[in-house]
Amino acid sequence: MSGWGTSLIGVGIIALAAASDVAKYGGLAWAFALGLLLSAINLVYFWATGAYTLRTVLAPIVINIVLAVWIWTARPKGSVTPG
C-alpha cells in the first residue's frame, strides 16, 4: 500500500504544479481525467475478482469519477488533444 500512496502523492504534486499554470499545463487535463478513470476501472476489476470488498472500493471509485468529470469540464477549452 505504501507504493500506491506514494504514487498518489506524486500525481498530486504534478496536479498541483499543473494547476499553478493552467495556460501552460492545461492540456494535461485529458491525462489526469484518463488516469482517474483507469484507476476507477482498476478498482472495479479488483472488486470483481474478490481482492477488495465493495466497502473498500466504493468511495475511491466515486471520488475518481467525480474528479475526472470536474477536471475535464474545468480544462481550458480548445485543449482537447495533448500538447
Distance bins in CASP14 RR format, pairs under 12 A and 6 or more apart:
PFRMAT RR
TARGET T0000
AUTHOR 0000-0000-0000
RMODE 2
METHOD distances of the structure
MODEL  1
1 7 0 0 0 0 0 1 0 0 0 0 0
1 8 0 0 0 0 0 1 0 0 0 0 0
1 52 0 0 0 0 0 1 0 0 0 0 0
1 56 0 0 0 0 0 1 0 0 0 0 0
2 8 0 0 0 0 0 1 0 0 0 0 0
2 9 0 0 0 0 0 1 0 0 0 0 0
3 9 0 0 0 0 1 0 0 0 0 0 0
3 10 0 0 0 0 0 1 0 0 0 0 0
3 11 0 0 0 0 0 1 0 0 0 0 0
4 10 0 0 0 0 0 1 0 0 0 0 0
4 11 0 0 0 0 0 1 0 0 0 0 0
4 39 0 0 0 0 1 0 0 0 0 0 0
4 42 0 0 0 0 0 1 0 0 0 0 0
4 43 0 0 0 0 0 1 0 0 0 0 0
4 46 0 0 0 0 0 1 0 0 0 0 0
4 60 0 0 0 0 0 1 0 0 0 0 0
5 11 0 0 0 0 1 0 0 0 0 0 0
5 12 0 0 0 0 0 1 0 0 0 0 0
5 39 0 0 0 0 0 1 0 0 0 0 0
5 60 0 0 0 0 0 1 0 0 0 0 0
6 12 0 0 0 0 0 1 0 0 0 0 0
6 13 0 0 0 0 0 1 0 0 0 0 0
7 13 0 0 0 0 0 1 0 0 0 0 0
7 14 0 0 0 0 0 1 0 0 0 0 0
7 35 0 0 0 0 0 1 0 0 0 0 0
7 39 0 0 0 0 1 0 0 0 0 0 0
8 14 0 0 0 0 0 1 0 0 0 0 0
8 15 0 0 0 0 0 1 0 0 0 0 0
8 35 0 0 0 0 0 1 0 0 0 0 0
8 36 0 0 0 0 0 1 0 0 0 0 0
8 39 0 0 0 0 1 0 0 0 0 0 0
8 60 0 0 0 0 0 1 0 0 0 0 0
8 63 0 0 0 0 0 1 0 0 0 0 0
8 64 0 0 0 0 0 1 0 0 0 0 0
8 67 0 0 0 0 0 1 0 0 0 0 0
9 15 0 0 0 0 0 1 0 0 0 0 0
9 16 0 0 0 0 0 1 0 0 0 0 0
10 16 0 0 0 0 1 0 0 0 0 0 0
10 17 0 0 0 0 0 1 0 0 0 0 0
10 18 0 0 0 0 0 1 0 0 0 0 0
11 17 0 0 0 0 0 1 0 0 0 0 0
11 18 0 0 0 0 0 1 0 0 0 0 0
11 28 0 0 0 0 0 1 0 0 0 0 0
11 31 0 0 0 0 0 1 0 0 0 0 0
11 32 1 0 0 1 0 0 0 0 0 0 0
11 35 0 0 0 0 1 0 0 0 0 0 0
11 36 0 0 0 0 1 0 0 0 0 0 0
11 38 0 0 0 0 0 1 0 0 0 0 0
11 39 0 0 0 0 1 0 0 0 0 0 0
11 64 0 0 0 0 0 1 0 0 0 0 0
11 67 0 0 0 0 0 1 0 0 0 0 0
11 71 0 0 0 0 0 1 0 0 0 0 0
12 18 0 0 0 0 1 0 0 0 0 0 0
12 19 0 0 0 0 1 0 0 0 0 0 0
12 20 0 0 0 0 0 1 0 0 0 0 0
12 32 0 0 0 0 1 0 0 0 0 0 0
12 35 0 0 0 0 0 1 0 0 0 0 0
12 36 0 0 0 0 0 1 0 0 0 0 0
12 67 0 0 0 0 0 1 0 0 0 0 0
12 71 0 0 0 0 0 1 0 0 0 0 0
13 19 0 0 0 0 0 1 0 0 0 0 0
13 20 0 0 0 0 0 1 0 0 0 0 0
14 20 0 0 0 0 0 1 0 0 0 0 0
14 25 0 0 0 0 1 0 0 0 0 0 0
14 28 0 0 0 0 1 0 0 0 0 0 0
14 31 0 0 0 0 1 0 0 0 0 0 0
14 32 0 0 0 0 1 0 0 0 0 0 0
14 35 0 0 0 0 0 1 0 0 0 0 0
15 22 0 0 0 0 0 1 0 0 0 0 0
15 25 0 0 0 0 1 0 0 0 0 0 0
15 26 0 0 0 0 0 1 0 0 0 0 0
15 28 0 0 0 0 1 0 0 0 0 0 0
15 29 0 0 0 0 1 0 0 0 0 0 0
15 31 0 0 0 0 0 1 0 0 0 0 0
15 32 1 0 0 1 0 0 0 0 0 0 0
15 33 0 0 0 0 0 1 0 0 0 0 0
15 35 0 0 0 0 0 1 0 0 0 0 0
15 36 0 0 0 0 0 1 0 0 0 0 0
15 67 0 0 0 0 1 0 0 0 0 0 0
15 70 0 0 0 0 0 1 0 0 0 0 0
15 71 0 0 0 0 1 0 0 0 0 0 0
15 74 0 0 0 0 0 1 0 0 0 0 0
16 22 0 0 0 0 0 1 0 0 0 0 0
16 25 0 0 0 0 0 1 0 0 0 0 0
16 32 0 0 0 0 0 1 0 0 0 0 0
17 24 0 0 0 0 1 0 0 0 0 0 0
17 25 1 0 0 1 0 0 0 0 0 0 0
17 26 0 0 0 0 0 1 0 0 0 0 0
17 28 0 0 0 0 1 0 0 0 0 0 0
17 32 0 0 0 0 0 1 0 0 0 0 0
18 24 0 0 0 0 1 0 0 0 0 0 0
18 25 1 1 0 0 0 0 0 0 0 0 0
18 26 1 0 0 1 0 0 0 0 0 0 0
18 27 0 0 0 0 1 0 0 0 0 0 0
18 28 1 0 1 0 0 0 0 0 0 0 0
18 29 0 0 0 0 1 0 0 0 0 0 0
18 30 0 0 0 0 0 1 0 0 0 0 0
18 31 0 0 0 0 1 0 0 0 0 0 0
18 32 1 0 0 1 0 0 0 0 0 0 0
18 71 0 0 0 0 1 0 0 0 0 0 0
18 74 0 0 0 0 0 1 0 0 0 0 0
18 75 0 0 0 0 0 1 0 0 0 0 0
18 76 0 0 0 0 0 1 0 0 0 0 0
18 79 0 0 0 0 0 1 0 0 0 0 0
19 25 1 0 0 1 0 0 0 0 0 0 0
19 26 0 0 0 0 1 0 0 0 0 0 0
19 27 0 0 0 0 0 1 0 0 0 0 0
19 28 0 0 0 0 1 0 0 0 0 0 0
19 29 0 0 0 0 0 1 0 0 0 0 0
19 32 0 0 0 0 1 0 0 0 0 0 0
19 70 0 0 0 0 0 1 0 0 0 0 0
19 71 0 0 0 0 1 0 0 0 0 0 0
19 74 0 0 0 0 1 0 0 0 0 0 0
19 75 0 0 0 0 0 1 0 0 0 0 0
19 76 0 0 0 0 0 1 0 0 0 0 0
20 26 0 0 0 0 0 1 0 0 0 0 0
21 27 0 0 0 0 0 1 0 0 0 0 0
21 28 0 0 0 0 0 1 0 0 0 0 0
21 76 0 0 0 0 0 1 0 0 0 0 0
22 28 0 0 0 0 1 0 0 0 0 0 0
22 29 0 0 0 0 1 0 0 0 0 0 0
22 71 0 0 0 0 0 1 0 0 0 0 0
22 74 0 0 0 0 1 0 0 0 0 0 0
22 75 0 0 0 0 1 0 0 0 0 0 0
22 76 1 0 0 1 0 0 0 0 0 0 0
22 77 0 0 0 0 0 1 0 0 0 0 0
22 79 0 0 0 0 1 0 0 0 0 0 0
23 75 0 0 0 0 0 1 0 0 0 0 0
23 76 1 0 0 1 0 0 0 0 0 0 0
23 79 0 0 0 0 1 0 0 0 0 0 0
24 76 0 0 0 0 0 1 0 0 0 0 0
24 79 0 0 0 0 0 1 0 0 0 0 0
24 83 0 0 0 0 0 1 0 0 0 0 0
25 31 0 0 0 0 1 0 0 0 0 0 0
25 32 0 0 0 0 1 0 0 0 0 0 0
25 71 0 0 0 0 0 1 0 0 0 0 0
25 75 0 0 0 0 0 1 0 0 0 0 0
25 76 0 0 0 0 1 0 0 0 0 0 0
25 79 0 0 0 0 1 0 0 0 0 0 0
25 82 0 0 0 0 0 1 0 0 0 0 0
25 83 0 0 0 0 1 0 0 0 0 0 0
26 32 0 0 0 0 1 0 0 0 0 0 0
26 33 0 0 0 0 0 1 0 0 0 0 0
26 71 0 0 0 0 1 0 0 0 0 0 0
26 72 0 0 0 0 0 1 0 0 0 0 0
26 74 0 0 0 0 1 0 0 0 0 0 0
26 75 1 0 0 1 0 0 0 0 0 0 0
26 76 1 0 1 0 0 0 0 0 0 0 0
26 77 0 0 0 0 0 1 0 0 0 0 0
26 78 0 0 0 0 1 0 0 0 0 0 0
26 79 1 0 1 0 0 0 0 0 0 0 0
26 80 0 0 0 0 0 1 0 0 0 0 0
26 81 0 0 0 0 0 1 0 0 0 0 0
26 82 0 0 0 0 0 1 0 0 0 0 0
26 83 0 0 0 0 1 0 0 0 0 0 0
27 33 0 0 0 0 0 1 0 0 0 0 0
27 34 0 0 0 0 0 1 0 0 0 0 0
27 71 0 0 0 0 0 1 0 0 0 0 0
27 72 0 0 0 0 0 1 0 0 0 0 0
27 74 0 0 0 0 0 1 0 0 0 0 0
27 75 1 0 0 1 0 0 0 0 0 0 0
27 76 1 0 0 1 0 0 0 0 0 0 0
27 77 0 0 0 0 0 1 0 0 0 0 0
27 78 0 0 0 0 1 0 0 0 0 0 0
27 79 1 1 0 0 0 0 0 0 0 0 0
27 80 0 0 0 0 1 0 0 0 0 0 0
27 81 0 0 0 0 1 0 0 0 0 0 0
27 82 1 0 0 1 0 0 0 0 0 0 0
27 83 1 0 1 0 0 0 0 0 0 0 0
28 34 0 0 0 0 0 1 0 0 0 0 0
28 35 0 0 0 0 0 1 0 0 0 0 0
28 71 0 0 0 0 1 0 0 0 0 0 0
28 72 0 0 0 0 0 1 0 0 0 0 0
28 75 0 0 0 0 1 0 0 0 0 0 0
28 76 0 0 0 0 0 1 0 0 0 0 0
28 79 0 0 0 0 1 0 0 0 0 0 0
28 81 0 0 0 0 0 1 0 0 0 0 0
28 82 1 0 0 1 0 0 0 0 0 0 0
28 83 0 0 0 0 1 0 0 0 0 0 0
29 35 0 0 0 0 0 1 0 0 0 0 0
29 36 0 0 0 0 0 1 0 0 0 0 0
29 67 0 0 0 0 0 1 0 0 0 0 0
29 68 0 0 0 0 1 0 0 0 0 0 0
29 69 0 0 0 0 0 1 0 0 0 0 0
29 70 0 0 0 0 0 1 0 0 0 0 0
29 71 1 0 1 0 0 0 0 0 0 0 0
29 72 1 0 0 1 0 0 0 0 0 0 0
29 73 0 0 0 0 1 0 0 0 0 0 0
29 74 1 0 0 1 0 0 0 0 0 0 0
29 75 1 1 0 0 0 0 0 0 0 0 0
29 76 1 0 0 1 0 0 0 0 0 0 0
29 77 0 0 0 0 0 1 0 0 0 0 0
29 78 0 0 0 0 0 1 0 0 0 0 0
29 79 1 0 0 1 0 0 0 0 0 0 0
29 80 0 0 0 0 1 0 0 0 0 0 0
29 81 0 0 0 0 0 1 0 0 0 0 0
29 82 0 0 0 0 1 0 0 0 0 0 0
29 83 0 0 0 0 0 1 0 0 0 0 0
30 36 0 0 0 0 0 1 0 0 0 0 0
30 37 0 0 0 0 0 1 0 0 0 0 0
30 68 0 0 0 0 0 1 0 0 0 0 0
30 71 0 0 0 0 1 0 0 0 0 0 0
30 72 1 0 0 1 0 0 0 0 0 0 0
30 75 1 0 0 1 0 0 0 0 0 0 0
30 76 0 0 0 0 0 1 0 0 0 0 0
30 78 0 0 0 0 0 1 0 0 0 0 0
30 79 1 0 0 1 0 0 0 0 0 0 0
30 80 1 0 0 1 0 0 0 0 0 0 0
30 81 1 0 0 1 0 0 0 0 0 0 0
30 82 1 0 0 1 0 0 0 0 0 0 0
30 83 0 0 0 0 1 0 0 0 0 0 0
31 37 0 0 0 0 0 1 0 0 0 0 0
31 38 0 0 0 0 0 1 0 0 0 0 0
31 68 0 0 0 0 0 1 0 0 0 0 0
31 71 0 0 0 0 1 0 0 0 0 0 0
31 72 0 0 0 0 0 1 0 0 0 0 0
31 75 0 0 0 0 0 1 0 0 0 0 0
31 79 0 0 0 0 0 1 0 0 0 0 0
31 81 0 0 0 0 0 1 0 0 0 0 0
31 82 1 0 0 1 0 0 0 0 0 0 0
31 83 0 0 0 0 1 0 0 0 0 0 0
32 38 0 0 0 0 0 1 0 0 0 0 0
32 39 0 0 0 0 0 1 0 0 0 0 0
32 64 0 0 0 0 0 1 0 0 0 0 0
32 67 0 0 0 0 1 0 0 0 0 0 0
32 68 1 0 0 1 0 0 0 0 0 0 0
32 69 0 0 0 0 0 1 0 0 0 0 0
32 70 0 0 0 0 0 1 0 0 0 0 0
32 71 1 0 1 0 0 0 0 0 0 0 0
32 72 0 0 0 0 1 0 0 0 0 0 0
32 74 0 0 0 0 0 1 0 0 0 0 0
32 75 0 0 0 0 1 0 0 0 0 0 0
32 79 0 0 0 0 0 1 0 0 0 0 0
32 82 0 0 0 0 0 1 0 0 0 0 0
33 39 0 0 0 0 0 1 0 0 0 0 0
33 40 0 0 0 0 0 1 0 0 0 0 0
33 64 0 0 0 0 1 0 0 0 0 0 0
33 65 0 0 0 0 1 0 0 0 0 0 0
33 66 0 0 0 0 0 1 0 0 0 0 0
33 67 0 0 0 0 1 0 0 0 0 0 0
33 68 1 0 1 0 0 0 0 0 0 0 0
33 69 1 0 0 1 0 0 0 0 0 0 0
33 70 0 0 0 0 1 0 0 0 0 0 0
33 71 1 0 1 0 0 0 0 0 0 0 0
33 72 1 0 1 0 0 0 0 0 0 0 0
33 73 0 0 0 0 1 0 0 0 0 0 0
33 74 0 0 0 0 1 0 0 0 0 0 0
33 75 0 0 0 0 1 0 0 0 0 0 0
33 79 0 0 0 0 0 1 0 0 0 0 0
33 80 0 0 0 0 0 1 0 0 0 0 0
34 40 0 0 0 0 0 1 0 0 0 0 0
34 41 0 0 0 0 0 1 0 0 0 0 0
34 64 0 0 0 0 0 1 0 0 0 0 0
34 67 0 0 0 0 0 1 0 0 0 0 0
34 68 1 0 0 1 0 0 0 0 0 0 0
34 71 0 0 0 0 1 0 0 0 0 0 0
34 72 0 0 0 0 1 0 0 0 0 0 0
34 75 0 0 0 0 0 1 0 0 0 0 0
34 82 0 0 0 0 0 1 0 0 0 0 0
35 41 0 0 0 0 1 0 0 0 0 0 0
35 42 0 0 0 0 1 0 0 0 0 0 0
35 64 0 0 0 0 1 0 0 0 0 0 0
35 65 0 0 0 0 0 1 0 0 0 0 0
35 67 0 0 0 0 1 0 0 0 0 0 0
35 68 1 0 0 1 0 0 0 0 0 0 0
35 71 0 0 0 0 1 0 0 0 0 0 0
35 72 0 0 0 0 0 1 0 0 0 0 0
36 42 0 0 0 0 0 1 0 0 0 0 0
36 43 0 0 0 0 0 1 0 0 0 0 0
36 60 0 0 0 0 1 0 0 0 0 0 0
36 61 0 0 0 0 1 0 0 0 0 0 0
36 62 0 0 0 0 0 1 0 0 0 0 0
36 63 0 0 0 0 1 0 0 0 0 0 0
36 64 1 0 1 0 0 0 0 0 0 0 0
36 65 1 0 0 1 0 0 0 0 0 0 0
36 66 0 0 0 0 1 0 0 0 0 0 0
36 67 1 0 1 0 0 0 0 0 0 0 0
36 68 1 0 1 0 0 0 0 0 0 0 0
36 69 0 0 0 0 1 0 0 0 0 0 0
36 70 0 0 0 0 1 0 0 0 0 0 0
36 71 1 0 0 1 0 0 0 0 0 0 0
36 72 0 0 0 0 1 0 0 0 0 0 0
37 43 0 0 0 0 0 1 0 0 0 0 0
37 44 0 0 0 0 0 1 0 0 0 0 0
37 61 0 0 0 0 0 1 0 0 0 0 0
37 64 1 0 0 1 0 0 0 0 0 0 0
37 65 1 0 0 1 0 0 0 0 0 0 0
37 66 0 0 0 0 0 1 0 0 0 0 0
37 67 0 0 0 0 1 0 0 0 0 0 0
37 68 1 0 1 0 0 0 0 0 0 0 0
37 69 0 0 0 0 1 0 0 0 0 0 0
37 71 0 0 0 0 0 1 0 0 0 0 0
37 72 0 0 0 0 1 0 0 0 0 0 0
38 44 0 0 0 0 0 1 0 0 0 0 0
38 45 0 0 0 0 0 1 0 0 0 0 0
38 61 0 0 0 0 0 1 0 0 0 0 0
38 64 0 0 0 0 1 0 0 0 0 0 0
38 65 0 0 0 0 0 1 0 0 0 0 0
38 68 0 0 0 0 1 0 0 0 0 0 0
39 45 0 0 0 0 0 1 0 0 0 0 0
39 46 0 0 0 0 0 1 0 0 0 0 0
39 57 0 0 0 0 0 1 0 0 0 0 0
39 60 1 0 0 1 0 0 0 0 0 0 0
39 61 0 0 0 0 1 0 0 0 0 0 0
39 63 0 0 0 0 1 0 0 0 0 0 0
39 64 1 0 1 0 0 0 0 0 0 0 0
39 65 0 0 0 0 1 0 0 0 0 0 0
39 67 0 0 0 0 1 0 0 0 0 0 0
39 68 0 0 0 0 1 0 0 0 0 0 0
40 46 0 0 0 0 0 1 0 0 0 0 0
40 47 0 0 0 0 0 1 0 0 0 0 0
40 57 0 0 0 0 1 0 0 0 0 0 0
40 58 0 0 0 0 0 1 0 0 0 0 0
40 59 0 0 0 0 0 1 0 0 0 0 0
40 60 1 0 0 1 0 0 0 0 0 0 0
40 61 1 0 1 0 0 0 0 0 0 0 0
40 62 0 0 0 0 1 0 0 0 0 0 0
40 63 0 0 0 0 1 0 0 0 0 0 0
40 64 1 0 1 0 0 0 0 0 0 0 0
40 65 1 0 1 0 0 0 0 0 0 0 0
40 66 0 0 0 0 0 1 0 0 0 0 0
40 67 0 0 0 0 1 0 0 0 0 0 0
40 68 1 0 0 1 0 0 0 0 0 0 0
40 69 0 0 0 0 0 1 0 0 0 0 0
41 47 0 0 0 0 0 1 0 0 0 0 0
41 48 0 0 0 0 0 1 0 0 0 0 0
41 57 0 0 0 0 0 1 0 0 0 0 0
41 60 0 0 0 0 0 1 0 0 0 0 0
41 61 0 0 0 0 1 0 0 0 0 0 0
41 64 0 0 0 0 1 0 0 0 0 0 0
41 65 0 0 0 0 0 1 0 0 0 0 0
41 68 0 0 0 0 0 1 0 0 0 0 0
42 48 0 0 0 0 0 1 0 0 0 0 0
42 49 0 0 0 0 0 1 0 0 0 0 0
42 51 0 0 0 0 0 1 0 0 0 0 0
42 52 0 0 0 0 0 1 0 0 0 0 0
42 57 0 0 0 0 1 0 0 0 0 0 0
42 60 0 0 0 0 1 0 0 0 0 0 0
42 61 0 0 0 0 1 0 0 0 0 0 0
42 64 0 0 0 0 1 0 0 0 0 0 0
43 49 0 0 0 0 0 1 0 0 0 0 0
43 50 0 0 0 0 0 1 0 0 0 0 0
43 51 0 0 0 0 1 0 0 0 0 0 0
43 52 1 0 0 1 0 0 0 0 0 0 0
43 53 0 0 0 0 0 1 0 0 0 0 0
43 54 0 0 0 0 0 1 0 0 0 0 0
43 56 0 0 0 0 1 0 0 0 0 0 0
43 57 1 0 1 0 0 0 0 0 0 0 0
43 58 0 0 0 0 1 0 0 0 0 0 0
43 59 0 0 0 0 1 0 0 0 0 0 0
43 60 1 0 1 0 0 0 0 0 0 0 0
43 61 1 0 1 0 0 0 0 0 0 0 0
43 62 0 0 0 0 0 1 0 0 0 0 0
43 63 0 0 0 0 0 1 0 0 0 0 0
43 64 1 0 0 1 0 0 0 0 0 0 0
43 65 0 0 0 0 0 1 0 0 0 0 0
44 50 0 0 0 0 0 1 0 0 0 0 0
44 51 0 0 0 0 0 1 0 0 0 0 0
44 52 0 0 0 0 1 0 0 0 0 0 0
44 54 0 0 0 0 0 1 0 0 0 0 0
44 56 0 0 0 0 0 1 0 0 0 0 0
44 57 1 0 0 1 0 0 0 0 0 0 0
44 58 0 0 0 0 0 1 0 0 0 0 0
44 60 0 0 0 0 0 1 0 0 0 0 0
44 61 1 0 0 1 0 0 0 0 0 0 0
44 62 0 0 0 0 0 1 0 0 0 0 0
44 64 0 0 0 0 0 1 0 0 0 0 0
44 65 0 0 0 0 0 1 0 0 0 0 0
45 51 0 0 0 0 1 0 0 0 0 0 0
45 52 0 0 0 0 1 0 0 0 0 0 0
45 57 0 0 0 0 1 0 0 0 0 0 0
45 61 0 0 0 0 0 1 0 0 0 0 0
46 52 1 0 1 0 0 0 0 0 0 0 0
46 53 0 0 0 0 1 0 0 0 0 0 0
46 54 0 0 0 0 0 1 0 0 0 0 0
46 56 0 0 0 0 1 0 0 0 0 0 0
46 57 1 0 0 1 0 0 0 0 0 0 0
46 60 0 0 0 0 0 1 0 0 0 0 0
46 61 0 0 0 0 0 1 0 0 0 0 0
47 53 1 0 0 1 0 0 0 0 0 0 0
47 54 1 0 0 1 0 0 0 0 0 0 0
47 55 0 0 0 0 1 0 0 0 0 0 0
47 56 1 0 0 1 0 0 0 0 0 0 0
47 57 1 0 1 0 0 0 0 0 0 0 0
47 58 0 0 0 0 1 0 0 0 0 0 0
47 60 0 0 0 0 0 1 0 0 0 0 0
47 61 0 0 0 0 1 0 0 0 0 0 0
48 54 0 0 0 0 0 1 0 0 0 0 0
48 57 0 0 0 0 1 0 0 0 0 0 0
48 61 0 0 0 0 0 1 0 0 0 0 0
49 57 0 0 0 0 0 1 0 0 0 0 0
50 56 0 0 0 0 0 1 0 0 0 0 0
50 57 0 0 0 0 0 1 0 0 0 0 0
51 57 0 0 0 0 1 0 0 0 0 0 0
52 58 0 0 0 0 1 0 0 0 0 0 0
52 59 0 0 0 0 0 1 0 0 0 0 0
52 60 0 0 0 0 1 0 0 0 0 0 0
52 61 0 0 0 0 0 1 0 0 0 0 0
53 59 0 0 0 0 0 1 0 0 0 0 0
54 60 0 0 0 0 0 1 0 0 0 0 0
54 61 0 0 0 0 1 0 0 0 0 0 0
54 62 0 0 0 0 0 1 0 0 0 0 0
55 61 0 0 0 0 0 1 0 0 0 0 0
57 63 0 0 0 0 0 1 0 0 0 0 0
57 64 0 0 0 0 0 1 0 0 0 0 0
57 65 0 0 0 0 0 1 0 0 0 0 0
58 64 0 0 0 0 0 1 0 0 0 0 0
58 65 0 0 0 0 0 1 0 0 0 0 0
59 65 0 0 0 0 0 1 0 0 0 0 0
59 66 0 0 0 0 0 1 0 0 0 0 0
60 66 0 0 0 0 0 1 0 0 0 0 0
60 67 0 0 0 0 0 1 0 0 0 0 0
61 67 0 0 0 0 0 1 0 0 0 0 0
61 68 0 0 0 0 0 1 0 0 0 0 0
62 68 0 0 0 0 0 1 0 0 0 0 0
62 69 0 0 0 0 0 1 0 0 0 0 0
63 69 0 0 0 0 0 1 0 0 0 0 0
63 70 0 0 0 0 0 1 0 0 0 0 0
64 70 0 0 0 0 0 1 0 0 0 0 0
64 71 0 0 0 0 0 1 0 0 0 0 0
65 71 0 0 0 0 0 1 0 0 0 0 0
65 72 0 0 0 0 0 1 0 0 0 0 0
66 72 0 0 0 0 0 1 0 0 0 0 0
66 73 0 0 0 0 0 1 0 0 0 0 0
67 73 0 0 0 0 0 1 0 0 0 0 0
67 74 0 0 0 0 0 1 0 0 0 0 0
68 74 0 0 0 0 0 1 0 0 0 0 0
68 75 0 0 0 0 0 1 0 0 0 0 0
69 75 0 0 0 0 0 1 0 0 0 0 0
71 79 0 0 0 0 0 1 0 0 0 0 0
72 79 0 0 0 0 0 1 0 0 0 0 0
72 80 0 0 0 0 1 0 0 0 0 0 0
75 81 0 0 0 0 0 1 0 0 0 0 0
75 82 0 0 0 0 0 1 0 0 0 0 0
76 83 0 0 0 0 0 1 0 0 0 0 0
END
